[in-house]
Amino acid sequence: MEIRGDIVKQMRTAKGWTQAHLAEICDVNLRTIQRVENQGNASVETIMALCVAFEVKRQVLFKVPEPSEIEPAVQRISKIHIMIFTSGILLGIAGVLTPMVLFG
C-alpha cells in the first residue's frame, strides 16, 4: 500500500530513533523501513506495526494526493460544470425564444 514515507521519517526522527531502531520495534527488516521512507510502500502488517510504534491511527500514514495530482481532476470537473451551465443557458434562451418566434 502507498503511505507517506516522509511522515514516517519525520515521526521517527522526532523520537530520535534510527531506522534500525524503528525496524526492531516494528519487528521488520531494516530494508523494509528504508523502502517505506524512500518509496512509501508498505504491507498492511508494516503499516499496523508503524501505527503501534508511533501510537497513531492508520489515516496519519496514508498518502494525500499532491496538488499536481488533484489539479487535472479539478480542471476536468470545472470544464464539465461550465459545459452544463452553458448548455442550460442556451436551452433556457431557446425555451424563451421559441414561443416568441412561433407566436411572435
N, C-alpha and C positions, 0 to 999 in steps of 0.2 A: 504494500500500500504506500501511497505517496504521503509523506508528512513533511513538516517544516524542520529540516536539519539545522537551520540557523537558530531556531528556537531551542532545540536540544542542546546545541553547543553553548548558547547563551546561558541556559539554566545550569549546565554542567560547570562552566567557568565561574558563574556566580557563587556556586558552592565550593569552588576551589578544588574540584575533582579533576583528575586526569581522565583521558579516555579509557585507560586500563582500569582505573578505579570504578568508573561507571560500568564497564563491561563486567567486572567482578560482581558488583551489586546486582546487575540485571541477569547474571549467570548466562552471559553470551560471550562470544568470541570478540576480541579487540577489533578485528576486521569488521564485525557487524556494526559496532559503534562508529567506526570510521566511515562506513558506507552510509549509515544513517545521516551523519553530519555533512558529508560531502555530496551525496546524491539524493538524500531524502527518501530512500527506500527502506521499508521495514516490514517484517511479518507482523501478523496480529499479536503473536506471543511477545515479540520485542516491544511493540507499542504498549502492551499491558505492563510489561516489566518496567518500561520507562515511566509510565504513569505512577506506578507504585514507588519507584525510586525518587521521583520528583514530587510526589503527592499532588498530582494534578489530574484533571479529567481528560479523557481522550481528545475532546474538542480542541484543547490547547495545542496539541501536536499536529493537527491536520492542516494541510496546505490551504491557504487562502489564495484565490486567484490573483495574479498580478494585474495592475491596471491595464497593461498592454494586452492581457488575455480577455479582459472584460470589455474594453473599448469596441472591438469589432462587433460583438454581440449587441451592445447598446446602439451602435450605429445602424445595424440591421433593423432592430426594433423601431428606432426613430423613423427610418425610411418607410417602414410599413405603416406606422401611425400617420405619417404625412400623406401617404397614398390614400389611406382610408379616409382621412379628414378631407382631402381634396376631392375624392370621389363623392363624399357626402355633400359637399358644397355644390359640385356640379349637378348631382341628382336633385338637390334642393332647388337650384336655379331652373333646371329643366322642368321640375314639377310646377314651378310658378309660371314659367313662360309658356308651357304647353297650353294651358287653358286660355291664356291671353291670345296666343296665335290662333287657336281653334275658334274661340268665341269673341275675339277682338273687341 
